[in-house]
Amino acid sequence: MAASHAASGSRSNRGVVLGVTCLGQFMVLLDNTIVGAALPDMQHRLHTQLIGLQWIVDAYVLLVAMLLLSGGIFADRFGRKRVYLTGVALFTVASALCSLAPSLGWLVAGRVLQGIGAAALSPASLALLAAAHPVPRERVKAIGLWAGCSGIGLAAGPVVGGVLTEAFGWPAIFLVNVPSGVALLLVGLRPLAESRNPGAPAIDIPGTAVSVLGVGALTYGLIEGGARGWTSPVILAAFAAAVILLGTFIAVEARRSAPMLPLGLFRQRLFTVSNTAMVVVGFTLMGSSFFFSQFFVYVQGSSILRAGLQTLPLSLAMVIVSPYAGRLAARYGFRVVVSTGLALAGLGLMTLGTVHADTGYANVWWRLGLAGIGFALTLSPLTGAAIQAVGPQEGGLASGVSSTTRQIGAVLGVAVLGAVVRSRQSHGASFEAGLNSAFLASGAVTLATAVLTGLWLARSKPAEGSTAPHSVTEPDAAMTLNKAPSVGS
């Protein structure tokens, strides 16, 4: 009887852990897509231009991208429960600050804090979940539910964002995180068991600091260049600083015994090619998604709510197709599936570059769906290819690097495609023409990457003892899988 009670209590505790970690990751994934629906209202109420909207998005993505790997190491060294709850608390407070922001500057500052919180929350989320499910079969089921909830957050963002913004204005999309965050803190304080890895590497503070500053300087130059002039001293100085800082980052990482990013991994062609393609996927997916709601609102005259619903085919296609991408890669190989996915995504984006104000939605939705299917076919297999390229002891790091490269691509996509639109407008083109150019450019880059990937992502011999093709059942699952191998420590 006592054993039965213990087993029942253990199952109950695992259920709470599953709920807490799933809700936390759902909150982060929802924030990835909910903001896009509110951008038109932000532009109107905050009296900002396209450049301000770019900072609202990139301030968050930049911090997530550059702190993701360090967040996982923090969780291992200082306790996964502690880091997870700290991330939840910071994300919640930052969300409240965003909702109360009186100006663009305050909103961008709040988004920076949100990014830091997400970078702490996400790597610890799956580690806690896996530690609570030591039996492999139960762990796989729990991760499947976790990924499914994450996918729901990804798909729900445009709809929830449209509803909240239409009814209450853009601050509501951030305020909705506050009750969820408070509930997570209250529920998670007791049932979550603390765990850590005493053998975790030291925090790479120099590498982390230099990488954030370097990519930040590059992002600043790309976003501000169109407004200030590409040859202005400030912009040239930003690009010069980016080159120096990123060069310093490479030098620092090459000399450290436990670097944040082991450069030796890139000696494997499969690893290098897959991560290069992942940068392009992040670039085109996030860069084009940044403009979807703006196209429907400003070009086609939709309401914010309707625009949120109209962008749904892309995220739904990704959620539906993603669980099958890893299986297809295991059956037909990475090269076939990834190249096909990139080609479909590129075609979808190219066709979006031909839509106009009078194009009916019946002739638009399938273009979004085609792009979504294509992106879904690339994300999991590219992560799997990166993992297969290295040994099993580096699989978690490879997954984390793959997610980080995608996030870096996302930062650059919003910056560069925004610069394309502004450049077209500065030469007298309409916003619609600028958007068409951005979609065509992103589609062309994606199609070119499909060709190059088909040529270079050959069936390379994996590193000795490497893992089998990896399947990620949700586009952002790789974000938190990076620390999974160490959760039993």
N, C-alpha and C positions, 0 to 999 in steps of 0.2 A: 504493500500500500504506500509506504514511504517512497519507494523507488518510483511508483506511478506518479505520486505527487511531484517528485523532483523532475521527472520527465515532462510532466504537464507544465510545471513552472518554467522549465528550460524552453519548451516550445513557445510558451507565452512570451518569455523574454525575447526570444528570437523574432517573434512577430512584431514586438515593439521596435526592435532594432531595425527590422526591415522597413517598417512604416516610417521611422524617423529618418533613415538614410534616403529612402525613396523620395520623401517630401522635400528634403533638402536639395537633392539633385533636380527634382522637378522645378523647384523655385529658381535654380540657376538656369536651367534650360528654358523656362518660360521667359526669363529676362532677356535671353538671347534674341527672341523673336517678337516679343510684345512691344519693344521700343519702336520697331519699324512702323507699326501701325499708327503710332502717335506722333511721328515726325512732322507731318503737315500741321498739326495743332501746335506743336512746340514752335515751329517756325513762325506761326501767326501770333501766338501769345507772348513769345519771348523776343519778338521783333528781330529775329536773326536771319542770316542768309544761309546758303548751302554750306558754307565753310563752318558755321556754328553747328549744324546738324552732324557734319563729319566728326567734329570733336566730341559731340555727345556719344556717338557710337564708338569711336576709336579710343577714347579715354578708358573705357571699360575693357575692350578687347585687348588693348596693348598690355595692361597690367596682368590680365589673365594669361596672356601668351608668355610673358617674360618671367612670371613668378610660379608658373605651374609646376615645373620640376622641383624648384626649391620648396614649394608647399608640401610635396610628398615627402621630402627628406625631413622637413620640420615635423610632420606627423609621426614619422618613424622614431625620431630622436626624442621628442618632447611629449609624446603620447597622442594617439589618434583621436581619442575622445576629446582631449583638451583642445587640440587644434581644430577639430570639427566644430565644436561648440563655439570656440573663439571666432571661427569663420562665419558661423551662423549669426552670432551677435553683431559682428562688424557689418555683415551684409544687411542685416535688419536695420541697424542704426543708419547706415548709408542710404538705404532705401527711404527712410523717413526724411533724411536731410534732402534727398533729391525731390521728394514730393513737396517740400517747403521752400525749395530754391527760388529766390526772388529774381534771379538773373541767370544768364547763360554761364557765367563764371562759376557761380555756386553750384549749378547743376553739373558742370564738368568735374568739379572737385568731388561732388558726391559720387559720380560715376567712377572716379579713380578709387575711392574707398570701396565701392561695390566690387570692383575688379580684384582688389586685394583680398576681400572677404571670400569671393568665389574661388580664388586661387588657393586659399587655405581649406575651404569647405570641400571642394571636389575631390582632391586626392585622398582625403581622409574618409570620405563617404563610403567608397567601395571597400577600403581596407577594414573599416569597422564591420561592414556587412559580411565580408569573407571570414573575419575572425570569429563572428558569432555563428558561423555555419562550417564547422571543421570537417564535416563529412562531405566529400567531393560532390556526390550527387545532389545533396541538399544545397550546396553552395551554388552549383550551376543553376538550379531552379530559382534560387533567391536573386542571383545576378540577372536572370532572364526577366523576373518581375521588375527589378530595379531599372533595367534598360527599357522595359515597356513603359513604365511610368515616365521615364525621361523622354521617350518618344512622344507621349501624350502632351508633355509640356511644350515640346518643340512645335507640335501641330496646333496646340491650343493658343499659342501666343498671338497670332494675327487676329483671331476671333475675339479673344478676351480683351486684347488691346483696343480693338475697334469698338467693342461694347462700352468699355470703361471710359474711353476717350470721348465717345459720342455723348455719353450720359453725364460725365463729371469733369471732363477735361484731362489733359495729359498727366497732372500730378497723381491721378488715381492709379495709373499703371505701376507706380512705385509704392504707393500707399498700401496696395493689396499684399505686398510682401511682409508688412509689419505684423499682422495677426498670425500669419504662418510662421514667421521667425520666432515670435514670442512663444507660440505653442511648442515649437521644436525645442526651445531652451527649457521650458518647464517640464516637458515629457522626457527629454533626453538626459537631464541631470542625474537621474537615479538608475534607470535600467541599463544604460550604456556602460559596458565594462571597459576599463582602461587597458591599453596594450601598447607596447613600444618595441622597437628593435634596438637593443644595446649596441649592436654592431653596425648601425647605420653610419654612413660617411658623414664627415663634418660638413657644415653648411658652407657652401661656396659663396661667401659674401662678396669678394671682389668680382667674380664672374657674373653674379646676379646684378650687382650695381652697374657694372659697365655695360652689360647687355641691355638693361632697361634704358640707360641714358643713350646708348647708341641707336637703338631702334626708335626711341622717342625723338631724337634729333632728326632722323630720317623721315619720320612721320610728320614732324613739324614742317620740314622743308617741302614735302609733297603737298600738304594741305594748304599751307600759307603761300606757297609759291605763286599760285594763280592770282591771288589778291595783291601781293606785294611786288610781284615781278620776279621772274625766274633768275634774273641777273642782279637782283638787289643784294647789297652786302649782307643783310641778315640771312637771306636764303642761302647764299653761297657759303656763309659761315656755318649754317646748319648742316649742309651737305658735307662740308669739310670735317666738321666735328663728328658726324656719323661715320665717315670713313676711318678717322683716327680711333674713335671709340670701339668700333667693331673690329678693327685690326688689333687693338689692345686686348679685346675679349679673346680673340683667337690665340694671341700670345700667352695670355694668362691661363687659358684652358690647357694649352699644350704643356705648360710647366707644372701644373698642379698634379699631385699624386691621386687625388680623388676629385676630378673636375665635375662640374655640373653637366657638361656636355663633352664626353670622351670623343675627341676628334678622330680617333682610330676607327670608330665605327664606320666612318665615311670611306674607308678603304674598300669596303664591300660595295661593288657596283649596284647590286640589287637594293641595298639600303639607301645609297645616294640617289638613285633614280626614283625610287618610290617616294622619298621625302621631297625631292624637287617637284614631282608631280603633285604632291600634297600641298605644297605652297601655292601652286596654280589653282588647285581645287578651292582652297580657302580664299584666294584672291578673287576668283570669278563668282563663287557662291555668295560670299558676303558682300562683295562689291556690287553685284547686280541686285541682290535682295534689298540693299540699301535704298534702291530707287523704285521698287515695285509699288508701294503705297503712294509715293509721290506721283508716279505715272497715272495711277487710277484717279487720284484726287485732282491734280493740277492739269493733266492733259485731257482726261476723259470726263471730268466733272463729277466723279462719284463722291458720296459722303464718306467720312472716315470709317464708319461701320461697314458700309458696303465694300470699301476698298480692302478692309481686313479679310472679309469673306472671299473676295476675288483673288487674293494671293494664296489662298489655302491649297490649291492643287499641287503646288511645288512641295510644301512641307508634308502633305498627306502622302504624296508619291514616295517621298523619302522614307517615311515611317513604314509604309506598307512593303516596300521593296528591300529595304536594308536588311531584314532578317535572312533574306535569301542570297544576299551578295556573297557572303563567305562560303556558302555551300557551292555556289556556282564557280567560285574561284578554286575551291578544292577539286572540283570535277574537271574544269576546262583550263585551269591555269590562270595565274595572275594577269599575264599579258593580254589574253583574249578578253577577259571580263573588264579590266581597267581601260583598255583601249576602246572597247565598245561603249563603256560608260562615258568616257570623255567625249567620244564622238557624238553620242546622243545629247549630252549636256551642251556641247558646242553648237549643235544644230538647233537645239531649243533656244539658246541665247541669240543665235543669228536670226532666227525667225522673229524673236521679240524685237529685234532691231528694225523690223519692217512694219510694226504696228503703228497706228496713228490715232488721232482723236476720234475719228469716225469708224474705227474698227470695232465690230460687234464682239461682245464677250465670248460668244460661241466660237469665234475664230481666234481667241486669245488663250483660253484656259488650257487647251491641249499643249500649247507651247510651254507654259509653266510646268505642266505635268511631264512633258518630255524631258525638260531640264532636270526636274526632280528625280525622275527615274535614272537619268544618267549619273547624277551626283551620288545617288544611293549605291549604284554599282561600283563606284570608285572608292568610297571612304573606307569601308571595311577591308577590301582586298589590299589597298595600299598600306594600311596598318599591318595586315597579315604579311605582306611582302617584306616590310621593314623588320618584323619580328623573325621571319624565317631566315633573314640574311645574317643573323647573329646567333651566338650560342644561347642556350637556355638560361644561363645566369644573367644575361643581359636583355632578356625578352621584355621585362617590365620597363626598363629604361628605353628600349627601342620604341615601345608603344607610347611612352610619354613624349619622346622626341617627335614622333609622328604627329601627335596631337598639337605639340608646340609649333611645328612648322606650318600646320594648317592655320593656327591662330595668327601667326606672323603674316601669312598670306592674306588673311582676313583684314588685318590692320592696313596692309598695303593696298588691298583692293578698294576699300572705302576711300583711301587717300588718292590713289591714282585715277580711278574712274570718276571720282568727283572732280579732279583736275581736268579730265577730258571734257566733262560737261561745262565747267566754267570757261575753259579755253574756247569752246565752240560759241558760247554766249558772248564772250568778249569780242568775238569777230562778227557779231551781229546775228548769229543763229538764234532760233527760239529754244526754249527749254525742251520742247518736244524733240527738236533736231539734235540737241545735246544728248538727250537720253538715248535716242536711236544710235548715235555714235558710240556711246558707252556700252550698250548691249552688243553692238557689232564688234567692238574691240574685244570685249570679254569672250564673245563667241569665237573670234578668230584665234585668240590666245589658247583657248581650250581645245580647239580643233588641231592647232599646231602641236600642242602637248600630246594629243591622242596619237598623232603620227610618230612623234619622237619616242613616246612610250612604247608603241608597237615595235619600234626598231631596237630600243635599248632595254626594255624590261623583259629580256629573254628569260628562258628557264635556267637562270643562273644556279650554279651549285651552291646550296646554302652552307652556312658555317657548320662545322662539325658539331653534331649533337643538337642542331637547332630544332625548333618546334615545328609542328605541322602547320599548314595554312590556318591562319587565325580568323575567326568570325566574330565580328562585333555587331550586335543586334540593333544598335542605335547609333546614329551618326556621331554623337558626342561621347559615346561610351569610352572611347580611347582616352578621353581626357582624364578619367579617373582609374583606368585599368593600369596605369603606369606603376602603381605601388602594390598591386595585387600579389606578386610573388613573395613579398616579405611579410604578409599579414599574419602568418603563423609564427613569426619570430617571438 
